[in-house]
Every structure is written in structure tokens, then in C-alpha cells.
């Protein structure tokens, strides 16, 4: 793949609907890279640390020499892992050069597209880490093939993913719930785009097919809001709600408004949702059903529905997720399995 330094022409960004996006490999990633989105990435990092009981990883790595952080975002994980292993070289890659300049001396960042051919030496990394790459990789088989080729013998790969479709254990988020419509919409758009948002469900199989053995999948629950009684889960729910409130627009604005007719299925699902509302509440949707590609205003209305559900304490929804690593892990905790 092609890499470049952080002060290159790739720092000239693209603007859409008031949000800033990467210019290198323009359109390859759905998320913006502006300050608002970067803030939610740092919030997400704190939430992941909380979810993992202050751990940066679960793989049993010991004195690694080289670590690769794929899709590093703001670089916060790479910086912290570099501090944790000062003798290791840490490489963080991303489509956007938005990482800070002041970093540990053993940490470097590169503008790179992980879906292109890898240029690193084979057998050169002790640990390859990725987090929330949903909607970013079209061919997970090829990704894990590259991970396998570029890990040293005895090296580790770890993928942390969460879902985008809220569910519940008590029936409060059922088939007719707006959150279900939301999830189905995002999943459908991802399929049309060719980069699915269901990574947390398929990666165990993809790892095993690539040749990794003893793959452990640690299930997780990300509550939306502080509705769980357990103190740890309540805190996680609060941080997750803050992250969603900050990041929702960035998650879907480009997906729902991009050109090429991608949004036909979301429009159909939104139509079905409004039809259900009409049948149950007498709501009129004559002026709300988008007759074409979604506009900025229509996306904002859709986001408003999600946030309205967040404010309703009767909704005990959570986002499923998992941490996957090929290791015979013995955990001293069971992350996020309380209800």
C-alpha cells in the first residue's frame, strides 16, 4: 500500500454537510475526521478501557518488539500501548493524519489503507490490534491473511468490535421498535456499500479460516444509558450514551447522503417505520418520507428519533459486541455479561 508522512498533501481534507472527511482514498471510510468525531473516538477509547476493566488488550503478549495498530484514529490506543511497552516500536495506521505531534519516541503514525497490499516485512509484528473497523473492510478474509503473514511465529492478533443494532433481553426493544429500524437501516446500507457493519458476528470464523487457532470470542454488552443496576455496567452505559450522542451524526451522515443510490433500502425501511407509526398513532408521513436520496434534514430527523429513544428510561437496549483473539485465555472476569 501507499504510505506518506503526516505533513503531506493528504492533510487537505474534504468537507460534506458541515463535516470533515479524509482525502486520501476519498470515500473509503464512512466516518468524519473532524474534532467532533475525534472527541467521540477518545470517549470510545475510555469506554473500551472501562469495558475491559482498564486493560488495553486481552491477548497474553509479553515483551513485544513491534506492535501494529490498524485504524488508529486519534492514536490514543497506540500512544498508551507505547507507554506501556517503551522498548517496543508501535506503528499506528489510518486514512487520516489527525494524530497528535507529541507522542512517545517509540510511536509513529502512517497514512495508510489497510485494505491495500501491505508493505511491511513478513513475520515482523508481535501484536496486531484493531478496534471498531466495522464498515471499513470489504474483505475480512484478506485482512486476516495479511495479519497471519505479517505476525511473527507466536504473535497475536486482536479485534475488538461492537454491533450497530440495539437489542434487549427484556423485550423493551422489539421488532417494532425504532432502534430495530435504525439497526436494520445501517446494516442494509453497509451491505450495499460492500463493507458490512456486522463484523462482531463474523470475525471468529474469519480468523479461523485464516489459520489462527484457539480463537476466543469474549461476548460483551454495551448498554445504552445507565439503566443497568450493576455499578460497572451503569457507568459503561453512561459513557456509551455520551459517545452515541456525540458520534451518531458522524456514523450515518455520509452513509445516508452519499451518491450512487445507496440509500434505497434505508428509505424503504424508514417508510415502513413511518407506516407502522401511522397505523398505531395516526401519524401522517406525507411530508416526511424522502422521495429521493436522504437530505441533511432527513438524516437529522432520523437521528432525533434515536436520541428520543435514548431519553426513554423504559428502553433497556444495548449494543452487542465482542473481543476476539486466538488465545487460550483464562479471564479473571466475564466482561459485560450481567443483565
C-alpha positions as CSV (number, residue, x, y, z in Angstrom):
1,X,0.0,0.0,0.0
2,X,1.0,3.6,-0.3
3,X,2.1,5.5,2.8
4,X,3.0,9.1,3.3
5,X,4.1,11.4,6.1
6,X,1.7,13.3,8.2
7,X,2.6,16.7,6.7
8,X,1.8,15.6,3.2
9,X,-1.0,16.6,0.8
10,X,-3.2,14.0,2.5
11,X,-3.9,16.6,5.2
12,X,-6.0,18.5,2.8
13,X,-9.4,17.2,3.8
14,X,-12.9,17.0,2.1
15,X,-16.0,18.7,3.6
16,X,-19.6,17.3,3.3
17,X,-22.7,18.5,5.1
18,X,-20.6,20.5,7.5
19,X,-18.4,17.5,8.4
20,X,-14.7,17.0,7.5
21,X,-13.5,13.7,5.9
22,X,-10.2,12.2,4.8
23,X,-8.9,12.9,1.3
24,X,-6.5,10.0,0.9
25,X,-8.5,7.2,-0.7
26,X,-11.5,9.5,-0.6
27,X,-14.8,7.8,0.2
28,X,-13.2,4.6,1.5
29,X,-14.3,5.3,5.1
30,X,-17.7,6.5,6.3
31,X,-16.6,8.5,9.3
32,X,-15.5,12.1,9.5
33,X,-12.2,13.1,11.0
34,X,-13.1,16.5,12.5
35,X,-12.8,17.5,16.1
36,X,-16.3,16.3,17.0
37,X,-15.7,12.8,15.6
38,X,-12.2,12.7,17.2
39,X,-13.8,13.6,20.6
40,X,-16.2,10.7,20.3
41,X,-13.3,8.4,19.4
42,X,-11.5,9.4,22.6
43,X,-14.7,8.8,24.5
44,X,-15.0,5.4,22.9
45,X,-11.4,4.6,24.0
46,X,-12.3,5.4,27.6
47,X,-15.4,3.3,27.3
48,X,-13.4,0.3,25.9
49,X,-10.9,0.7,28.8
50,X,-13.8,0.6,31.2
51,X,-15.4,-2.4,29.4
52,X,-12.1,-4.3,29.7
53,X,-11.6,-3.3,33.3
54,X,-8.8,-0.9,32.5
55,X,-7.0,-3.2,30.2
56,X,-5.6,-2.1,26.8
57,X,-5.8,-5.7,25.4
58,X,-6.6,-9.3,26.4
59,X,-4.0,-11.2,24.3
60,X,-1.2,-12.6,26.5
61,X,1.6,-10.6,24.9
62,X,4.9,-10.4,26.7
63,X,7.8,-8.0,25.8
64,X,6.6,-7.3,22.3
65,X,9.2,-5.7,19.9
66,X,6.8,-4.4,17.2
67,X,3.1,-3.6,17.5
68,X,0.7,-2.5,14.7
69,X,-2.5,-0.6,15.5
70,X,-4.8,-0.8,12.4
71,X,-7.2,2.1,12.0
72,X,-5.6,4.1,14.8
73,X,-7.9,7.1,14.7
74,X,-6.7,9.7,17.1
75,X,-3.8,7.4,18.0
76,X,-4.8,7.3,21.7
77,X,-4.5,3.5,22.0
78,X,-1.2,3.4,20.1
79,X,0.2,6.1,22.4
80,X,-0.9,4.3,25.6
81,X,0.4,0.9,24.4
82,X,3.7,2.7,23.5
83,X,3.9,4.0,27.1
84,X,3.1,0.5,28.4
85,X,5.9,-1.1,26.3
86,X,8.6,1.6,26.0
87,X,11.0,-0.9,24.4
88,X,8.6,-1.8,21.6
89,X,8.1,0.1,18.3
90,X,4.4,0.9,17.8
91,X,3.1,1.8,14.4
92,X,-0.4,3.3,14.0
93,X,-2.0,3.5,10.6
94,X,-5.1,5.4,9.4
95,X,-6.5,7.1,6.4
96,X,-6.5,10.4,8.2
97,X,-3.4,12.2,9.6
98,X,-5.2,13.5,12.7
99,X,-2.9,12.1,15.4
100,X,-1.0,14.4,17.7
101,X,2.6,15.5,17.1
102,X,3.7,15.0,20.7
103,X,3.9,11.2,21.1
104,X,6.2,8.7,22.8
105,X,9.5,8.3,20.9
106,X,8.7,4.7,20.2
107,X,5.4,5.5,18.5
108,X,5.0,6.5,14.8
109,X,1.9,7.1,12.7
110,X,1.5,6.5,9.0
111,X,-1.2,7.4,6.5
112,X,-2.2,4.0,5.0
113,X,-5.0,1.9,3.7
114,X,-5.0,-1.5,5.3
115,X,-7.2,-2.9,2.6
116,X,-4.4,-2.4,0.0
117,X,-1.3,-4.5,-0.3
118,X,0.8,-4.5,2.9
119,X,4.4,-3.3,2.5
120,X,5.7,-4.5,5.9
121,X,8.2,-7.3,6.1
122,X,6.6,-10.7,6.6
123,X,6.8,-12.0,10.2
124,X,7.6,-8.5,11.5
125,X,4.9,-7.9,14.2
126,X,4.4,-9.4,17.7
127,X,0.9,-8.0,18.1
128,X,-1.7,-6.6,15.6
129,X,-4.6,-4.7,17.1
130,X,-7.7,-3.3,15.6
131,X,-10.8,-1.8,17.1
132,X,-14.2,-0.9,15.6
133,X,-13.3,-1.5,12.0
134,X,-16.9,-2.2,11.1
135,X,-17.9,-0.7,7.8
136,X,-14.2,-0.3,6.9
137,X,-13.1,-3.6,5.4
138,X,-14.8,-5.3,2.5
139,X,-12.6,-8.5,2.6
140,X,-12.0,-9.7,6.1
141,X,-10.5,-12.9,4.7
142,X,-7.7,-10.9,3.0
143,X,-7.3,-8.8,6.1
144,X,-6.6,-11.7,8.4
145,X,-4.5,-13.4,5.7
146,X,-2.3,-10.3,5.9
147,X,-2.3,-10.4,9.7
148,X,-1.2,-14.0,9.6
149,X,1.6,-13.3,7.1
150,X,3.0,-10.3,9.0
151,X,2.9,-11.7,12.5
152,X,6.0,-13.4,13.9
153,X,5.6,-17.0,14.9
154,X,3.8,-16.9,18.3
155,X,2.5,-13.5,17.6
156,X,-1.1,-12.3,18.4
157,X,-3.9,-10.6,16.6
158,X,-6.8,-9.0,18.4
159,X,-10.0,-7.5,17.1
160,X,-12.5,-5.5,19.2
161,X,-15.9,-4.9,17.6
162,X,-19.4,-4.0,18.6
163,X,-22.7,-4.1,16.8
164,X,-24.9,-1.2,15.5
165,X,-28.3,-2.8,16.1
166,X,-29.6,-2.3,19.6
167,X,-31.3,-5.3,21.2
168,X,-32.7,-6.1,24.7
169,X,-33.2,-9.1,26.9
170,X,-36.5,-7.9,28.4
171,X,-38.4,-7.2,25.2
172,X,-38.2,-3.4,25.5
173,X,-36.5,-3.3,22.1
174,X,-38.7,-5.4,19.9
175,X,-39.2,-5.8,16.2
176,X,-41.4,-2.7,16.1
177,X,-39.0,-0.5,18.0
178,X,-37.3,2.4,16.2
179,X,-33.9,1.1,17.3
180,X,-34.6,-2.1,15.4
181,X,-35.4,0.0,12.3
182,X,-32.2,2.0,12.9
183,X,-30.1,-1.1,13.1
184,X,-31.6,-2.7,10.0
185,X,-31.1,0.5,8.1
186,X,-27.4,0.8,9.0
187,X,-26.8,-2.9,8.3
188,X,-28.5,-2.6,4.9
189,X,-26.5,0.4,3.9
190,X,-23.3,-1.4,4.9
191,X,-24.2,-4.3,2.7
192,X,-24.9,-2.1,-0.3
193,X,-21.6,-0.2,0.3
194,X,-19.8,-3.6,0.4
195,X,-18.4,-3.1,3.8
196,X,-20.6,-4.7,6.4
197,X,-21.3,-3.4,9.9
198,X,-21.7,-6.9,11.4
199,X,-18.0,-7.6,12.0
200,X,-18.5,-8.7,15.6
201,X,-20.6,-11.6,14.4
202,X,-18.3,-13.0,11.6
203,X,-14.7,-12.4,12.7
204,X,-14.3,-15.6,14.8
205,X,-14.9,-17.7,11.6
206,X,-12.7,-15.4,9.5
207,X,-9.8,-15.7,12.0
208,X,-10.1,-19.5,12.0
209,X,-10.3,-19.7,8.2
210,X,-7.1,-17.6,8.0
211,X,-5.3,-20.2,10.1
212,X,-5.5,-18.8,13.6
213,X,-6.2,-21.4,16.3
214,X,-7.8,-21.4,19.7
215,X,-9.8,-18.3,18.8
216,X,-11.5,-16.9,21.9
217,X,-14.6,-14.7,21.5
218,X,-15.4,-12.7,24.6
219,X,-19.0,-11.5,24.4
220,X,-19.8,-8.0,25.5
221,X,-22.9,-5.8,26.2
222,X,-22.8,-2.1,25.7
223,X,-25.9,-0.7,27.5
224,X,-27.3,2.5,26.0
225,X,-27.7,4.7,29.1
226,X,-27.4,4.0,32.8
227,X,-30.3,1.6,33.2
228,X,-28.4,-1.5,34.5
229,X,-28.2,-1.9,38.2
230,X,-24.6,-3.1,38.3
231,X,-22.4,-0.1,39.1
232,X,-19.8,-1.0,36.4
233,X,-22.4,-1.5,33.8
234,X,-24.2,1.6,34.8
235,X,-21.0,3.6,34.3
236,X,-20.4,1.9,30.9
237,X,-23.9,2.8,29.8
238,X,-23.4,6.4,30.7
239,X,-20.2,6.6,28.7
240,X,-21.7,4.7,25.8
241,X,-24.7,7.1,25.7
242,X,-22.3,10.1,25.7
243,X,-20.4,8.5,22.9
244,X,-23.5,7.8,20.8
245,X,-24.9,11.3,21.5
246,X,-21.6,12.8,20.3
247,X,-21.0,10.5,17.4
248,X,-24.3,9.5,15.9
249,X,-24.3,12.1,13.1
250,X,-20.8,11.1,12.1
251,X,-21.8,7.5,11.9
252,X,-24.5,7.9,9.3
253,X,-24.3,11.3,7.6
254,X,-22.1,10.2,4.7
255,X,-23.6,6.7,4.6
256,X,-27.2,8.1,4.1
257,X,-26.4,11.0,1.9
258,X,-23.7,9.6,-0.4
259,X,-24.3,9.5,-4.1
260,X,-25.0,6.4,-6.2
261,X,-28.4,5.4,-5.0
262,X,-27.0,3.6,-1.9
263,X,-29.9,4.8,0.3
264,X,-32.8,3.0,-1.4
265,X,-33.1,0.3,1.3
266,X,-32.8,2.8,4.2
267,X,-35.6,4.8,2.6
268,X,-37.8,1.7,2.3
269,X,-37.1,0.8,6.0
270,X,-37.9,4.4,7.1
271,X,-41.1,4.2,5.1
272,X,-42.1,1.0,6.8
273,X,-41.3,2.6,10.2
274,X,-43.5,5.6,9.4
275,X,-46.2,3.3,8.1
276,X,-46.2,1.5,11.5
277,X,-46.4,4.8,13.3
278,X,-49.3,5.8,11.1
279,X,-51.2,2.6,12.0
280,X,-50.6,2.9,15.7
281,X,-50.6,6.6,16.3
282,X,-52.4,8.2,13.4
283,X,-49.2,9.9,12.3
284,X,-49.0,11.4,8.8
285,X,-45.9,10.8,6.8
286,X,-46.9,12.6,3.6
287,X,-44.3,15.3,4.1
288,X,-41.6,13.2,5.8
289,X,-41.0,10.2,3.5
290,X,-37.9,11.1,1.5
291,X,-38.7,10.6,-2.2
292,X,-35.0,10.5,-3.1
293,X,-31.6,10.3,-1.6
294,X,-31.6,11.5,2.0
295,X,-31.0,15.1,2.7
296,X,-29.2,16.6,5.7
297,X,-32.5,17.5,7.3
298,X,-33.9,14.0,6.8
299,X,-30.8,12.4,8.4
300,X,-31.2,14.8,11.4
301,X,-34.8,13.8,11.8
302,X,-33.7,10.1,11.8
303,X,-31.0,10.9,14.4
304,X,-33.6,12.7,16.5
305,X,-35.7,9.5,16.8
306,X,-32.7,7.5,18.0
307,X,-31.9,10.2,20.7
308,X,-35.5,10.4,21.8
309,X,-35.4,6.6,22.5
310,X,-32.2,7.2,24.5
311,X,-34.1,9.6,26.8
312,X,-36.8,7.0,27.5
313,X,-35.8,5.0,30.6
314,X,-38.1,2.2,29.6
315,X,-35.8,1.2,26.8
316,X,-33.3,-1.3,28.1
317,X,-31.3,-1.6,24.9
318,X,-27.7,-2.5,24.5
319,X,-25.2,-3.0,21.6
320,X,-23.7,-6.5,21.4
321,X,-20.0,-6.8,20.7
322,X,-17.0,-9.0,21.3
323,X,-13.2,-9.2,21.7
324,X,-11.6,-11.8,19.5
325,X,-8.1,-13.1,20.0
326,X,-6.6,-16.5,19.1
327,X,-5.5,-17.5,22.5
328,X,-6.5,-20.0,25.3
329,X,-7.4,-17.1,27.5
330,X,-8.1,-17.5,31.2
331,X,-10.0,-14.4,32.2
332,X,-10.4,-13.2,35.8
333,X,-13.7,-11.6,34.8
334,X,-16.6,-12.0,32.4
335,X,-17.0,-8.7,30.6
336,X,-20.4,-7.3,30.3
337,X,-22.5,-10.4,30.7
338,X,-24.6,-9.1,33.6
339,X,-28.2,-8.1,32.8
